[in-house]
Amino acid sequence: MRVRCVGGIVRDEAGRLLLIKRGHAPSAGLWSVPGGRVEPGETDAAAVVREMREETGLEVAVGPLVGTVDRPGGDGVVYEIHDYEATPVGGVLSAGDDAADR
């Protein structure tokens, strides 16, 4: 089974990459770009906006697709991850939802 996921790639003025420390499986304790599953009927862009708000507190404008990767999960699941550039346009940076830290 394939599960479509998205990630948001955000860099600050100094070029630092925004990462979160995953708080839940399948990657609990690991650092990654913020993101998650695309909900049924949701576009990739809408999923990036939602996931960034939930995990970082930031409102973002979604840019172009940067790349796609497949990550194997348990029980035959493959996470198909589509990472997009994202630019903060509001909100306050804070760890939330699935993020244990940022």
The first five atom37 places (N, CA, C, CB, O) and aatype in JSON, in Angstrom:
{
  "aatype": [12, 1, 19, 1, 4, 19, 7, 7, 9, 19, 1, 3, 6, 0, 7, 1, 10, 10, 10, 9, 11, 1, 7, 8, 0, 14, 15, 0, 7, 10, 17, 15, 19, 14, 7, 7, 1, 19, 6, 14, 7, 6, 16, 3, 0, 0, 0, 19, 19, 1, 6, 12, 1, 6, 6, 16, 7, 10, 6, 19, 0, 19, 7, 14, 10, 19, 7, 16, 19, 3, 1, 14, 7, 7, 3, 7, 19, 19, 18, 6, 9, 8, 3, 18, 6, 0, 16, 14, 19, 7, 7, 19, 10, 15, 0, 7, 3, 3, 0, 0, 3, 1],
  "atom_mask": [
    [1, 1, 1, 1, 1],
    [1, 1, 1, 1, 1],
    [1, 1, 1, 1, 1],
    [1, 1, 1, 1, 1],
    [1, 1, 1, 1, 1],
    [1, 1, 1, 1, 1],
    [1, 1, 1, 0, 1],
    [1, 1, 1, 0, 1],
    [1, 1, 1, 1, 1],
    [1, 1, 1, 1, 1],
    [1, 1, 1, 1, 1],
    [1, 1, 1, 1, 1],
    [1, 1, 1, 1, 1],
    [1, 1, 1, 1, 1],
    [1, 1, 1, 0, 1],
    [1, 1, 1, 1, 1],
    [1, 1, 1, 1, 1],
    [1, 1, 1, 1, 1],
    [1, 1, 1, 1, 1],
    [1, 1, 1, 1, 1],
    [1, 1, 1, 1, 1],
    [1, 1, 1, 1, 1],
    [1, 1, 1, 0, 1],
    [1, 1, 1, 1, 1],
    [1, 1, 1, 1, 1],
    [1, 1, 1, 1, 1],
    [1, 1, 1, 1, 1],
    [1, 1, 1, 1, 1],
    [1, 1, 1, 0, 1],
    [1, 1, 1, 1, 1],
    [1, 1, 1, 1, 1],
    [1, 1, 1, 1, 1],
    [1, 1, 1, 1, 1],
    [1, 1, 1, 1, 1],
    [1, 1, 1, 0, 1],
    [1, 1, 1, 0, 1],
    [1, 1, 1, 1, 1],
    [1, 1, 1, 1, 1],
    [1, 1, 1, 1, 1],
    [1, 1, 1, 1, 1],
    [1, 1, 1, 0, 1],
    [1, 1, 1, 1, 1],
    [1, 1, 1, 1, 1],
    [1, 1, 1, 1, 1],
    [1, 1, 1, 1, 1],
    [1, 1, 1, 1, 1],
    [1, 1, 1, 1, 1],
    [1, 1, 1, 1, 1],
    [1, 1, 1, 1, 1],
    [1, 1, 1, 1, 1],
    [1, 1, 1, 1, 1],
    [1, 1, 1, 1, 1],
    [1, 1, 1, 1, 1],
    [1, 1, 1, 1, 1],
    [1, 1, 1, 1, 1],
    [1, 1, 1, 1, 1],
    [1, 1, 1, 0, 1],
    [1, 1, 1, 1, 1],
    [1, 1, 1, 1, 1],
    [1, 1, 1, 1, 1],
    [1, 1, 1, 1, 1],
    [1, 1, 1, 1, 1],
    [1, 1, 1, 0, 1],
    [1, 1, 1, 1, 1],
    [1, 1, 1, 1, 1],
    [1, 1, 1, 1, 1],
    [1, 1, 1, 0, 1],
    [1, 1, 1, 1, 1],
    [1, 1, 1, 1, 1],
    [1, 1, 1, 1, 1],
    [1, 1, 1, 1, 1],
    [1, 1, 1, 1, 1],
    [1, 1, 1, 0, 1],
    [1, 1, 1, 0, 1],
    [1, 1, 1, 1, 1],
    [1, 1, 1, 0, 1],
    [1, 1, 1, 1, 1],
    [1, 1, 1, 1, 1],
    [1, 1, 1, 1, 1],
    [1, 1, 1, 1, 1],
    [1, 1, 1, 1, 1],
    [1, 1, 1, 1, 1],
    [1, 1, 1, 1, 1],
    [1, 1, 1, 1, 1],
    [1, 1, 1, 1, 1],
    [1, 1, 1, 1, 1],
    [1, 1, 1, 1, 1],
    [1, 1, 1, 1, 1],
    [1, 1, 1, 1, 1],
    [1, 1, 1, 0, 1],
    [1, 1, 1, 0, 1],
    [1, 1, 1, 1, 1],
    [1, 1, 1, 1, 1],
    [1, 1, 1, 1, 1],
    [1, 1, 1, 1, 1],
    [1, 1, 1, 0, 1],
    [1, 1, 1, 1, 1],
    [1, 1, 1, 1, 1],
    [1, 1, 1, 1, 1],
    [1, 1, 1, 1, 1],
    [1, 1, 1, 1, 1],
    [1, 1, 1, 1, 1]
  ],
  "atom_positions": [
    [[0.84, -1.17, 0.0], [0.0, 0.0, 0.0], [0.89, 1.25, 0.0], [-0.96, -0.01, 1.22], [1.89, 1.31, 0.72]],
    [[0.52, 2.23, -0.81], [1.26, 3.5, -0.88], [0.46, 4.57, -0.17], [1.55, 3.91, -2.37], [-0.76, 4.67, -0.32]],
    [[1.17, 5.39, 0.63], [0.54, 6.49, 1.36], [1.2, 7.78, 0.89], [0.68, 6.31, 2.92], [2.41, 7.96, 1.04]],
    [[0.39, 8.68, 0.32], [0.93, 9.96, -0.17], [1.13, 10.91, 1.0], [-0.03, 10.59, -1.22], [0.24, 11.12, 1.82]],
    [[2.33, 11.5, 1.07], [2.7, 12.43, 2.12], [3.36, 13.66, 1.5], [3.65, 11.76, 3.16], [3.81, 13.62, 0.35]],
    [[3.41, 14.73, 2.27], [4.08, 15.95, 1.81], [4.98, 16.47, 2.92], [3.04, 17.04, 1.41], [4.83, 16.13, 4.09]],
    [[5.93, 17.31, 2.51], [6.8, 17.99, 3.46], [6.98, 19.42, 3.01], [0.0, 0.0, 0.0], [6.87, 19.73, 1.82]],
    [[7.28, 20.31, 3.96], [7.52, 21.71, 3.65], [8.96, 22.07, 3.97], [0.0, 0.0, 0.0], [9.41, 21.93, 5.1]],
    [[9.69, 22.55, 2.97], [11.08, 22.93, 3.13], [11.14, 24.44, 3.34], [11.94, 22.5, 1.9], [10.86, 25.22, 2.43]],
    [[11.52, 24.84, 4.57], [11.59, 26.25, 4.94], [13.01, 26.58, 5.37], [10.58, 26.58, 6.09], [13.61, 25.86, 6.17]],
    [[13.54, 27.67, 4.83], [14.86, 28.17, 5.23], [14.68, 29.6, 5.75], [15.88, 28.13, 4.04], [13.84, 30.35, 5.26]],
    [[15.49, 29.96, 6.75], [15.43, 31.34, 7.26], [16.43, 32.2, 6.5], [15.71, 31.38, 8.79], [17.09, 31.74, 5.57]],
    [[16.53, 33.46, 6.91], [17.41, 34.42, 6.23], [18.87, 33.98, 6.25], [17.28, 35.79, 6.87], [19.63, 34.33, 5.34]],
    [[19.27, 33.23, 7.25], [20.65, 32.75, 7.37], [20.88, 31.44, 6.6], [21.0, 32.54, 8.84], [21.99, 30.92, 6.59]],
    [[19.81, 30.92, 5.96], [19.93, 29.69, 5.19], [19.73, 28.42, 6.0], [0.0, 0.0, 0.0], [19.88, 27.31, 5.48]],
    [[19.38, 28.57, 7.28], [19.15, 27.39, 8.12], [17.84, 26.71, 7.73], [19.12, 27.77, 9.63], [16.86, 27.38, 7.4]],
    [[17.83, 25.38, 7.76], [16.68, 24.57, 7.4], [15.83, 24.29, 8.65], [17.14, 23.25, 6.74], [16.36, 23.9, 9.69]],
    [[14.53, 24.5, 8.54], [13.62, 24.19, 9.64], [13.35, 22.69, 9.69], [12.29, 24.98, 9.51], [12.85, 22.11, 8.72]],
    [[13.69, 22.07, 10.81], [13.42, 20.65, 11.04], [12.6, 20.49, 12.3], [14.75, 19.84, 11.14], [12.63, 21.34, 13.19]],
    [[11.87, 19.39, 12.37], [11.16, 19.04, 13.6], [11.63, 17.66, 14.06], [9.62, 19.06, 13.39], [12.05, 16.84, 13.26]],
    [[11.53, 17.44, 15.36], [11.82, 16.12, 15.91], [10.49, 15.4, 16.04], [12.57, 16.21, 17.31], [9.61, 15.83, 16.78]],
    [[10.35, 14.3, 15.31], [9.09, 13.56, 15.27], [8.71, 13.02, 16.64], [9.19, 12.41, 14.27], [9.53, 12.44, 17.35]],
    [[7.44, 13.23, 17.0], [6.94, 12.78, 18.3], [6.19, 11.46, 18.25], [0.0, 0.0, 0.0], [5.89, 10.88, 19.3]],
    [[5.89, 10.97, 17.03], [5.09, 9.74, 16.87], [5.69, 8.85, 15.79], [3.62, 10.08, 16.53], [6.47, 9.31, 14.96]],
    [[5.3, 7.57, 15.8], [5.71, 6.63, 14.75], [5.16, 7.12, 13.41], [5.19, 5.18, 15.07], [4.1, 7.75, 13.4]],
    [[5.8, 6.86, 12.29], [6.83, 5.85, 12.16], [8.24, 6.34, 12.41], [6.76, 5.27, 10.8], [9.17, 5.54, 12.4]],
    [[8.44, 7.61, 12.64], [9.81, 8.14, 12.77], [10.03, 8.86, 14.09], [10.11, 9.08, 11.62], [10.79, 9.83, 14.15]],
    [[9.38, 8.4, 15.15], [9.51, 9.05, 16.45], [10.97, 9.2, 16.85], [8.76, 8.25, 17.52], [11.76, 8.26, 16.75]],
    [[11.32, 10.43, 17.3], [12.67, 10.71, 17.75], [13.63, 11.15, 16.66], [0.0, 0.0, 0.0], [14.73, 11.6, 16.96]],
    [[13.22, 11.03, 15.4], [14.09, 11.44, 14.29], [13.75, 12.86, 13.85], [13.95, 10.46, 13.11], [12.62, 13.32, 14.01]],
    [[14.74, 13.54, 13.3], [14.56, 14.89, 12.77], [14.17, 14.81, 11.3], [15.85, 15.72, 12.96], [14.71, 14.0, 10.55]],
    [[13.22, 15.66, 10.89], [12.79, 15.7, 9.49], [12.18, 17.05, 9.17], [11.79, 14.56, 9.19], [11.93, 17.87, 10.06]],
    [[11.94, 17.28, 7.88], [11.19, 18.48, 7.52], [9.75, 18.26, 7.99], [11.25, 18.77, 5.96], [9.29, 17.12, 8.04]],
    [[9.04, 19.33, 8.35], [7.65, 19.19, 8.78], [6.79, 18.65, 7.65], [7.1, 20.53, 9.29], [7.0, 18.99, 6.48]],
    [[5.84, 17.82, 7.98], [4.93, 17.29, 6.97], [4.18, 16.09, 7.48], [0.0, 0.0, 0.0], [4.29, 15.71, 8.64]],
    [[3.42, 15.48, 6.57], [2.64, 14.32, 6.94], [1.76, 13.86, 5.81], [0.0, 0.0, 0.0], [1.98, 14.22, 4.65]],
    [[0.77, 13.06, 6.14], [-0.12, 12.45, 5.14], [-1.04, 13.47, 4.49], [-0.94, 11.36, 5.78], [-1.49, 14.43, 5.11]],
    [[-1.31, 13.23, 3.22], [-2.31, 14.0, 2.49], [-3.66, 13.36, 2.77], [-1.99, 14.05, 0.93], [-3.84, 12.16, 2.56]],
    [[-4.62, 14.15, 3.26], [-5.96, 13.64, 3.57], [-6.76, 13.42, 2.28], [-6.71, 14.62, 4.51], [-6.49, 14.07, 1.28]],
    [[-7.74, 12.5, 2.29], [-8.56, 12.27, 1.1], [-9.2, 13.57, 0.61], [-9.66, 11.23, 1.41], [-9.78, 14.33, 1.39]],
    [[-9.09, 13.83, -0.7], [-9.65, 15.02, -1.3], [-8.81, 16.27, -1.14], [0.0, 0.0, 0.0], [-9.18, 17.33, -1.65]],
    [[-7.69, 16.18, -0.45], [-6.83, 17.33, -0.18], [-5.73, 17.41, -1.24], [-6.2, 17.23, 1.25], [-5.19, 16.39, -1.66]],
    [[-5.41, 18.62, -1.68], [-4.29, 18.8, -2.6], [-2.98, 18.76, -1.81], [-4.42, 20.14, -3.38], [-2.97, 18.92, -0.59]],
    [[-1.89, 18.55, -2.52], [-0.58, 18.59, -1.85], [-0.37, 19.95, -1.18], [0.55, 18.3, -2.86], [0.09, 20.01, -0.04]],
    [[-0.69, 21.04, -1.9], [-0.47, 22.38, -1.34], [-1.28, 22.59, -0.06], [-0.85, 23.45, -2.37], [-0.76, 23.12, 0.92]],
    [[-2.53, 22.17, -0.07], [-3.36, 22.32, 1.13], [-2.8, 21.49, 2.28], [-4.81, 21.91, 0.83], [-2.84, 21.91, 3.44]],
    [[-2.28, 20.3, 1.97], [-1.7, 19.44, 3.01], [-0.44, 20.07, 3.6], [-1.37, 18.05, 2.44], [-0.22, 20.01, 4.81]],
    [[0.4, 20.69, 2.75], [1.6, 21.36, 3.26], [1.2, 22.49, 4.2], [2.45, 21.91, 2.09], [1.77, 22.62, 5.29]],
    [[0.23, 23.31, 3.79], [-0.22, 24.43, 4.63], [-0.73, 23.9, 5.97], [-1.33, 25.25, 3.91], [-0.37, 24.44, 7.02]],
    [[-1.56, 22.86, 5.95], [-2.14, 22.3, 7.17], [-1.05, 21.71, 8.08], [-3.18, 21.22, 6.83], [-1.01, 21.98, 9.27]],
    [[-0.18, 20.89, 7.49], [0.86, 20.24, 8.29], [1.83, 21.25, 8.89], [1.63, 19.23, 7.43], [2.23, 21.11, 10.04]],
    [[2.21, 22.27, 8.13], [3.11, 23.3, 8.67], [2.45, 24.03, 9.84], [3.51, 24.31, 7.56], [3.1, 24.3, 10.85]],
    [[1.17, 24.35, 9.71], [0.46, 25.03, 10.8], [0.4, 24.13, 12.03], [-0.97, 25.44, 10.36], [0.66, 24.58, 13.14]],
    [[0.04, 22.85, 11.83], [-0.1, 21.91, 12.95], [1.24, 21.64, 13.65], [-0.7, 20.61, 12.46], [1.29, 21.55, 14.88]],
    [[2.31, 21.49, 12.87], [3.58, 21.05, 13.45], [4.53, 22.18, 13.85], [4.28, 20.17, 12.48], [5.4, 21.99, 14.7]],
    [[4.35, 23.36, 13.24], [5.31, 24.44, 13.53], [4.66, 25.75, 13.97], [6.14, 24.7, 12.32], [5.35, 26.63, 14.46]],
    [[3.35, 25.88, 13.8], [2.67, 27.13, 14.1], [2.78, 28.17, 13.0], [0.0, 0.0, 0.0], [2.23, 29.26, 13.13]],
    [[3.48, 27.85, 11.92], [3.68, 28.8, 10.83], [2.61, 28.68, 9.75], [5.05, 28.61, 10.22], [2.16, 27.58, 9.42]],
    [[2.21, 29.82, 9.2], [1.39, 29.87, 8.0], [2.36, 30.02, 6.84], [0.3, 31.05, 8.04], [3.27, 30.85, 6.91]],
    [[2.2, 29.24, 5.78], [3.15, 29.28, 4.68], [2.47, 29.43, 3.33], [4.0, 28.02, 4.67], [1.31, 29.07, 3.15]],
    [[3.23, 29.98, 2.39], [2.87, 29.96, 0.97], [3.69, 28.82, 0.38], [3.17, 31.36, 0.24], [4.89, 28.71, 0.61]],
    [[3.02, 27.96, -0.39], [3.68, 26.77, -0.94], [4.27, 27.08, -2.31], [2.68, 25.6, -1.03], [3.6, 27.63, -3.18]],
    [[5.54, 26.71, -2.48], [6.24, 26.92, -3.73], [6.33, 25.64, -4.54], [0.0, 0.0, 0.0], [5.49, 24.74, -4.4]],
    [[7.34, 25.56, -5.39], [7.47, 24.41, -6.28], [7.9, 23.12, -5.58], [8.46, 24.72, -7.37], [8.46, 23.14, -4.48]],
    [[7.62, 22.02, -6.23], [8.06, 20.7, -5.78], [9.58, 20.65, -5.86], [7.42, 19.56, -6.64], [10.17, 21.0, -6.89]],
    [[10.22, 20.21, -4.78], [11.68, 20.1, -4.73], [12.11, 18.68, -5.09], [12.21, 20.49, -3.34], [13.11, 18.48, -5.78]],
    [[11.36, 17.69, -4.6], [11.72, 16.31, -4.88], [10.75, 15.33, -4.24], [0.0, 0.0, 0.0], [9.91, 15.72, -3.43]],
    [[10.88, 14.08, -4.61], [10.01, 13.02, -4.11], [10.88, 11.84, -3.7], [8.96, 12.59, -5.18], [11.87, 11.52, -4.36]],
    [[10.5, 11.2, -2.6], [11.23, 10.03, -2.12], [10.23, 9.02, -1.59], [12.27, 10.42, -1.01], [9.19, 9.39, -1.05]],
    [[10.54, 7.74, -1.75], [9.74, 6.66, -1.16], [10.46, 6.15, 0.08], [9.49, 5.51, -2.18], [11.66, 5.86, 0.03]],
    [[9.72, 6.04, 1.21], [10.29, 5.49, 2.44], [9.47, 4.28, 2.84], [10.31, 6.55, 3.58], [8.26, 4.4, 3.03]],
    [[10.1, 3.12, 2.98], [9.36, 1.95, 3.41], [8.91, 2.07, 4.87], [10.21, 0.69, 3.23], [9.64, 2.58, 5.72]],
    [[7.71, 1.6, 5.12], [7.18, 1.56, 6.48], [6.91, 0.11, 6.85], [0.0, 0.0, 0.0], [7.29, -0.81, 6.11]],
    [[6.29, -0.1, 7.96], [5.96, -1.46, 8.38], [4.78, -2.04, 7.62], [0.0, 0.0, 0.0], [3.99, -1.3, 7.03]],
    [[4.66, -3.34, 7.62], [3.54, -4.06, 7.03], [3.31, -3.75, 5.56], [2.29, -3.75, 7.8], [2.17, -3.7, 5.1]],
    [[4.4, -3.54, 4.81], [4.28, -3.33, 3.37], [3.86, -1.94, 2.94], [0.0, 0.0, 0.0], [3.62, -1.71, 1.76]],
    [[3.78, -1.01, 3.88], [3.41, 0.37, 3.55], [4.63, 1.09, 2.98], [2.86, 1.12, 4.8], [5.74, 0.93, 3.48]],
    [[4.4, 1.89, 1.94], [5.44, 2.75, 1.38], [4.93, 4.18, 1.48], [5.8, 2.36, -0.1], [3.87, 4.5, 0.95]],
    [[5.69, 5.04, 2.15], [5.34, 6.46, 2.26], [5.97, 7.19, 1.07], [5.83, 7.07, 3.62], [7.19, 7.27, 0.96]],
    [[5.11, 7.7, 0.2], [5.53, 8.46, -0.99], [5.52, 9.93, -0.59], [4.57, 8.18, -2.24], [4.46, 10.55, -0.5]],
    [[6.71, 10.5, -0.36], [6.83, 11.84, 0.21], [7.22, 12.86, -0.87], [7.88, 11.86, 1.36], [8.23, 12.7, -1.55]],
    [[6.39, 13.89, -1.0], [6.61, 14.96, -1.97], [6.95, 16.23, -1.18], [5.34, 15.18, -2.9], [6.1, 16.76, -0.47]],
    [[8.19, 16.7, -1.32], [8.64, 17.87, -0.56], [8.57, 19.13, -1.43], [10.09, 17.66, -0.04], [9.02, 19.15, -2.57]],
    [[7.99, 20.19, -0.84], [7.79, 21.46, -1.53], [8.5, 22.59, -0.8], [6.29, 21.78, -1.65], [8.61, 22.57, 0.43]],
    [[8.98, 23.58, -1.56], [9.47, 24.81, -0.95], [8.28, 25.46, -0.25], [10.12, 25.77, -2.01], [7.16, 25.39, -0.73]],
    [[8.53, 26.1, 0.88], [7.48, 26.81, 1.61], [8.08, 28.07, 2.22], [6.84, 25.9, 2.72], [9.2, 28.06, 2.74]],
    [[7.32, 29.16, 2.13], [7.77, 30.45, 2.65], [6.83, 30.91, 3.75], [7.84, 31.51, 1.52], [5.63, 31.04, 3.51]],
    [[7.34, 31.16, 4.96], [6.48, 31.64, 6.04], [5.85, 32.99, 5.67], [7.28, 31.77, 7.36], [6.53, 33.89, 5.17]],
    [[4.55, 33.11, 5.93], [3.83, 34.37, 5.68], [3.1, 34.83, 6.94], [2.83, 34.2, 4.52], [2.43, 35.86, 6.93]],
    [[3.22, 34.06, 8.03], [2.57, 34.42, 9.28], [2.73, 33.32, 10.31], [0.0, 0.0, 0.0], [3.41, 32.32, 10.07]],
    [[2.08, 33.53, 11.45], [2.15, 32.56, 12.53], [3.36, 32.78, 13.42], [0.0, 0.0, 0.0], [4.18, 33.66, 13.18]],
    [[3.45, 31.95, 14.46], [4.54, 32.03, 15.42], [5.16, 30.64, 15.53], [4.05, 32.55, 16.82], [4.46, 29.67, 15.82]],
    [[6.45, 30.53, 15.31], [7.14, 29.24, 15.34], [7.04, 28.62, 16.73], [8.61, 29.41, 14.93], [7.44, 29.21, 17.72]],
    [[6.48, 27.39, 16.78], [6.37, 26.64, 18.03], [6.15, 25.17, 17.69], [5.21, 27.18, 18.92], [5.5, 24.85, 16.69]],
    [[6.7, 24.26, 18.5], [6.49, 22.83, 18.3], [5.05, 22.49, 18.65], [7.49, 21.98, 19.14], [4.53, 22.95, 19.67]],
    [[4.41, 21.69, 17.83], [3.03, 21.31, 18.1], [2.7, 20.02, 17.42], [0.0, 0.0, 0.0], [3.48, 19.52, 16.62]],
    [[1.53, 19.45, 17.73], [1.0, 18.25, 17.08], [2.01, 17.12, 17.14], [0.62, 18.55, 15.62], [2.32, 16.63, 18.23]],
    [[2.53, 16.68, 16.01], [3.45, 15.56, 15.92], [4.88, 15.93, 16.29], [3.42, 14.98, 14.54], [5.71, 15.05, 16.5]],
    [[5.18, 17.2, 16.37], [6.56, 17.65, 16.62], [6.88, 17.63, 18.11], [6.78, 19.06, 16.06], [6.18, 18.26, 18.91]],
    [[7.93, 16.91, 18.47], [8.4, 16.9, 19.85], [9.32, 18.08, 20.14], [9.11, 15.6, 20.16], [9.48, 18.49, 21.28]],
    [[9.92, 18.61, 19.08], [10.84, 19.73, 19.21], [11.03, 20.33, 17.83], [12.21, 19.28, 19.83], [10.66, 19.72, 16.83]],
    [[11.62, 21.53, 17.78], [11.95, 22.16, 16.49], [13.14, 23.08, 16.69], [10.72, 22.95, 15.91], [13.59, 23.72, 15.74]]
  ]
}
